[in-house]
Amino acid sequence: MKRTLRVLPDAEAELQSAAMWYEEKRRGLGIEFVAVVDRAFQSVLENPEACPVWRPDRPYRKRLLKRFPYVVFFSVDAATVEIVAVAHAKRRPGYWLDRRR
């Protein structure tokens, strides 16, 4: 059975905000950031179990981005991979934990 990808609205907003920030720093960099995130989303959709568990007491996995200091946090079940956060790796760890499905 093929899983579907669901991106929570807050995670989508984080992605857009970071992309805009990078685009302001250098033209085209925001587009590069979105491309890296898209590849990470595809990777977790194809093989979510390849990503490490974030913490043993939490039902989330993480995928570090290449080139950018961001982490994609997600949950997975038999039918869905749900992107919970696109979080900066060095800011406010776990701030997204209260997000609901």
VEXVOLUM-626577 format. One record per residue (C-alpha): residue number from 1; residue in one letter; x, y, z. Coordinates in steps of 0.2 Angstrom, whole numbers, plus 5000, padded with zeros to 4 digits. Each point is the difference from the previous one (the first is absolute). Example, Ala and Ser with C-alpha at 12.3 -4.5 7.8 and 13.67 -1.06 7.14 Angstrom:
2
<site 1; A; <5062; 4978; 5039>>;
<site 2; S; <5006; 5017; 4997>>;
//
This chain:
101
<site 1; M; <5000; 5000; 5000>>;
<site 2; K; <5007; 5017; 4995>>;
<site 3; R; <4999; 5013; 5014>>;
<site 4; T; <4994; 5018; 4997>>;
<site 5; L; <5009; 5016; 5005>>;
<site 6; R; <4992; 5012; 5011>>;
<site 7; V; <5008; 5017; 5005>>;
<site 8; L; <4993; 5009; 5015>>;
<site 9; P; <4995; 5018; 4997>>;
<site 10; D; <5013; 5006; 5013>>;
<site 11; A; <5014; 4990; 4991>>;
<site 12; E; <4995; 5007; 4984>>;
<site 13; A; <5001; 5018; 5007>>;
<site 14; E; <5017; 4996; 5007>>;
<site 15; L; <5006; 4994; 4983>>;
<site 16; Q; <4994; 5016; 4992>>;
<site 17; S; <5007; 5011; 5013>>;
<site 18; A; <5017; 4992; 4999>>;
<site 19; A; <5000; 5001; 4981>>;
<site 20; M; <4996; 5018; 5000>>;
<site 21; W; <5014; 5004; 5013>>;
<site 22; Y; <5012; 4990; 4989>>;
<site 23; E; <4994; 5009; 4984>>;
<site 24; E; <5003; 5017; 5008>>;
<site 25; K; <5018; 4995; 5004>>;
<site 26; R; <5003; 4995; 4982>>;
<site 27; R; <4989; 4999; 4985>>;
<site 28; G; <4997; 4982; 4996>>;
<site 29; L; <5005; 4993; 5017>>;
<site 30; G; <4982; 4999; 5006>>;
<site 31; I; <4996; 4989; 4985>>;
<site 32; E; <5015; 4989; 5003>>;
<site 33; F; <4994; 4998; 5018>>;
<site 34; V; <4982; 4995; 4994>>;
<site 35; A; <5008; 4987; 4988>>;
<site 36; V; <5010; 4992; 5015>>;
<site 37; V; <4985; 4999; 5011>>;
<site 38; D; <4990; 4993; 4985>>;
<site 39; R; <5013; 4986; 4998>>;
<site 40; A; <5000; 4997; 5019>>;
<site 41; F; <4981; 4998; 4999>>;
<site 42; Q; <5001; 4988; 4986>>;
<site 43; S; <5013; 4990; 5009>>;
<site 44; V; <4990; 4998; 5016>>;
<site 45; L; <4985; 4995; 4990>>;
<site 46; E; <5009; 4987; 4991>>;
<site 47; N; <5009; 4993; 5015>>;
<site 48; P; <4995; 5008; 5017>>;
<site 49; E; <5008; 4986; 5010>>;
<site 50; A; <5017; 5005; 4994>>;
<site 51; C; <4999; 5015; 5010>>;
<site 52; P; <5005; 5000; 5018>>;
<site 53; V; <4987; 5001; 5014>>;
<site 54; W; <5001; 5018; 5008>>;
<site 55; R; <4998; 4994; 5018>>;
<site 56; P; <4996; 4983; 5006>>;
<site 57; D; <4985; 5007; 5010>>;
<site 58; R; <4992; 5010; 4985>>;
<site 59; P; <4992; 4993; 4984>>;
<site 60; Y; <5010; 5011; 4989>>;
<site 61; R; <5015; 4997; 4988>>;
<site 62; K; <5012; 5012; 4993>>;
<site 63; R; <5008; 5004; 4983>>;
<site 64; L; <5015; 5012; 5000>>;
<site 65; L; <5001; 5011; 4985>>;
<site 66; K; <5016; 5001; 4989>>;
<site 67; R; <5008; 5017; 4999>>;
<site 68; F; <4987; 5009; 5011>>;
<site 69; P; <4999; 4999; 5019>>;
<site 70; Y; <4982; 4994; 5000>>;
<site 71; V; <4992; 4984; 5006>>;
<site 72; V; <4984; 4992; 4993>>;
<site 73; F; <4990; 4992; 5015>>;
<site 74; F; <4986; 4988; 4995>>;
<site 75; S; <4989; 4986; 5006>>;
<site 76; V; <4996; 4984; 4990>>;
<site 77; D; <4987; 4987; 5000>>;
<site 78; A; <4994; 4987; 4988>>;
<site 79; A; <4991; 5012; 4988>>;
<site 80; T; <5008; 5017; 5003>>;
<site 81; V; <5016; 5010; 5003>>;
<site 82; E; <4996; 5016; 5009>>;
<site 83; I; <5013; 5014; 5000>>;
<site 84; V; <4998; 5009; 5016>>;
<site 85; A; <5014; 5013; 4999>>;
<site 86; V; <5013; 5007; 4989>>;
<site 87; A; <5011; 5006; 5015>>;
<site 88; H; <5016; 5009; 5001>>;
<site 89; A; <5013; 4988; 5008>>;
<site 90; K; <5006; 5013; 5013>>;
<site 91; R; <4984; 5009; 5006>>;
<site 92; R; <4987; 4995; 5013>>;
<site 93; P; <5001; 4981; 4999>>;
<site 94; G; <4983; 4992; 5002>>;
<site 95; Y; <4990; 5016; 4998>>;
<site 96; W; <4989; 4990; 4988>>;
<site 97; L; <4995; 4986; 5011>>;
<site 98; D; <4983; 5007; 5004>>;
<site 99; R; <4994; 4999; 4982>>;
<site 100; R; <4986; 4988; 4997>>;
<site 101; R; <4995; 4989; 4986>>;
//
